[in-house]
Amino acid sequence: MSVLNGKKILLGVSGGIAAYKTASLVRLFIKAGAHVQVIMTPASKDFVTPLTLSTLSKNPVHSSFFNEDDQDAVWNNHVDLALWADFMLIAPATANTLSKMATGNCDNLLIATYLSAKCPVYFAPAMDLDMYKHPSTLASFSSLKQFGNVMIPAESGELASGLSGEGRMAEPENIIAFLEADLESKLPLKGKKILVTAGPTYEAIDPVRFIGNHSSGKMGFDIANEAAKLGAKVILVAGPTHLKVKNNLIEVVNIISAQEMYDACHLYYDEADVMIAAAAVADYRPKVVALQKIKKTTDEFSIELEKTKDILASLGAIKKNQFLIGFALETQNEIENAKLKIQKKNLDLIVLNSLQDEGAGFKKETNKITFIDKNFKIEPMELKSKESVAVDILNKVLSHFKKL
């Protein structure tokens, strides 16, 4: 999954021949899962049509402060456009547009929106060789970089004038690669490794039957996805589930039993910065597993069970610098039992679920949790989607690293 997935991108198109490349650029953004709105300068419409970019972006294209064909003359609010975006890209950025950006010469909707932008701004210059090297253009580059804008360098090659040299707007594929690399480098969990467990475990009775639970694994998968969005390398140890991941920063280790999950967690724990144990691991397993299917021959049947290894307690016992987060699903004396688990298992934070809370528990899209840290600070949260709960949990991880 691209880091651009879900991003809201405001594309500013100025009047240079390279504007024709923006059709491919918009298409690549959409393919990456981004949401795109386009602002065109009046001159850019000589090189690519608003209809083309509107069709590809699936949004109306803006080019003036109000739509002249609209009898009601509805205002295109540049402030709203700027606030909507996660980042703004101006491509192609001509010498004229760059000069206006640098000096604040606000005479069109694109510049007005740029001056209102609070989000990161990227620009991809496009002009002829001598224009690209002119002192005034170099001054514009310098000023914009001082403003915090990020330049996507022009490439060398054949130019519209017939000359060959530096000044070509970067190819759309290279712009995408530049943006992905830059955005990934700034993610707050870049360089961190997070170990997450998810789903149930199945403890075999015979080759056909097992002891399990109703966990879908969704909470753990949502945590893994959110951690990857923030740039972390994630090892997801997952019990039997139909869920899939799409982010290439997530490595899935599929297991079935509690023993297999124990082994996988210990294999990866030493290199982890954070461990989040969201799996619903069986507490007991059959002491003896039948080699053949057990036939129904008696009215009563009993299975002797033995305890499974406590994964979380074993990790807490060997904890070094890892930030260790556990889950607790309780039906009574919730707070007291969660506090005991923090102490017994050497946890830094516990995420408490209560089956008494409507909307919480297995096989639901929502969850209602309470955070309890190792100092017994209690922080109850509202009922939320599991995706939002995952964001809250990762915010705790971010807070931890900010304190270091």
Salt bridges, closest charged atoms under 4 A:
ASP107 OD2 - LYS100 NZ 2.89
GLU171 OE2 - LYS21 NZ 2.77
GLU171 OE2 - ARG168 NH2 2.83
ASP182 OD2 - LYS186 NZ 2.81
ASP206 OD2 - ARG209 NH1 2.60
ASP222 OD2 - LYS218 NZ 3.12
GLU251 OE1 - LYS233 NZ 3.64
ASP270 OD1 - LYS320 NZ 3.11
GLU271 OE2 - LYS193 NZ 3.70
GLU304 OE2 - LYS287 NZ 3.60
GLU306 OE2 - ARG285 NE 3.05
ASP310 OD2 - LYS345 NZ 3.00
ASP348 OD2 - LYS319 NZ 3.09
ASP348 OD1 - LYS374 NZ 3.62
GLU365 OE1 - LYS218 NZ 3.83
GLU379 OE1 - LYS396 NZ 2.44
GLU387 OE2 - LYS218 NZ 3.04
ASP392 OD2 - LYS384 NZ 2.65
